[in-house]
Amino acid sequence: MADMIDGLTVEPYNALPSFLVYSDPSRKHLVNCGDMGGNGSCSCQHFQFRLMSKLNNGEPISTATRCKHILAARNILADILIKNL
């Protein structure tokens, strides 16, 4: 089951908390919401080359250390968890 948020498609991948996030089906990004101490990680270039270095240099977890794919996946993950309370 895929969801849409901010123009991105978010679909569960393998097992929670992993998702495939994309606006173009030919460019899917793998997001794991549990990686990097709860910040999440993404296979996109923005996260790999810019944001991960911020985390590795000690920047605190915030929206400034999350790409749009991580933010979308976390939003869907929150919806799934809240529905199951």
C-alpha positions as CSV (number, residue, x, y, z in Angstrom):
1,M,0.0,0.0,0.0
2,A,1.5,3.3,-1.1
3,D,0.7,6.7,0.3
4,M,1.3,10.2,-1.1
5,I,2.7,13.1,0.8
6,D,4.0,16.4,-0.6
7,G,4.1,15.0,-4.1
8,L,6.1,11.9,-3.0
9,T,5.0,8.3,-3.1
10,V,5.9,6.4,0.0
11,E,5.6,2.6,0.1
12,P,6.6,0.1,2.8
13,Y,9.8,-1.8,1.8
14,N,10.6,-5.2,3.3
15,A,9.7,-4.4,7.0
16,L,9.1,-1.2,9.0
17,P,10.8,1.2,9.4
18,S,12.0,0.9,5.8
19,F,10.3,2.7,2.9
20,L,10.8,3.4,-0.8
21,V,10.1,7.1,-1.5
22,Y,9.9,8.7,-4.9
23,S,8.3,11.2,-7.1
24,D,9.5,9.4,-10.3
25,P,9.2,5.6,-10.2
26,S,12.6,5.3,-12.0
27,R,14.3,7.1,-9.1
28,K,13.3,5.3,-5.9
29,H,15.1,6.1,-2.7
30,L,15.5,3.6,0.2
31,V,14.7,5.2,3.5
32,N,15.3,3.5,6.9
33,C,13.7,5.6,9.7
34,G,15.5,3.9,12.4
35,D,19.1,4.5,11.2
36,M,21.6,7.1,12.4
37,G,20.3,7.1,16.0
38,G,16.7,7.7,14.9
39,N,17.4,10.5,12.4
40,G,16.9,8.1,9.5
41,S,19.0,7.5,6.4
42,C,18.3,7.7,2.7
43,S,20.0,6.5,-0.4
44,C,19.5,9.9,-2.2
45,Q,22.6,12.0,-3.0
46,H,21.5,14.9,-0.8
47,F,21.5,12.8,2.3
48,Q,24.6,10.7,1.4
49,F,26.8,13.7,0.5
50,R,25.5,16.6,2.6
51,L,23.3,15.6,5.5
52,M,25.1,12.4,6.7
53,S,28.4,14.4,7.1
54,K,26.5,16.8,9.4
55,L,25.4,13.9,11.6
56,N,28.9,12.4,11.5
57,N,30.3,15.8,12.6
58,G,28.0,15.8,15.7
59,E,25.2,18.1,14.5
60,P,22.1,17.3,16.6
61,I,19.2,15.4,14.9
62,S,16.7,17.9,13.5
63,T,14.8,18.6,10.3
64,A,18.1,20.1,9.0
65,T,19.7,16.6,9.0
66,R,16.8,15.0,7.2
67,C,16.1,15.0,3.4
68,K,12.6,15.3,2.1
69,H,12.4,11.5,1.6
70,I,13.2,10.9,5.3
71,L,10.6,13.5,6.4
72,A,7.9,11.9,4.2
73,A,8.7,8.4,5.4
74,R,8.7,9.5,9.0
75,N,5.3,11.1,8.5
76,I,3.8,7.9,7.1
77,L,5.5,5.8,9.8
78,A,3.9,8.1,12.5
79,D,0.5,7.7,10.8
80,I,0.9,3.9,10.9
81,L,1.9,3.8,14.5
82,I,-0.8,6.2,15.6
83,K,-3.5,4.2,13.9
84,N,-2.3,1.1,15.8
85,L,-2.4,2.7,19.3
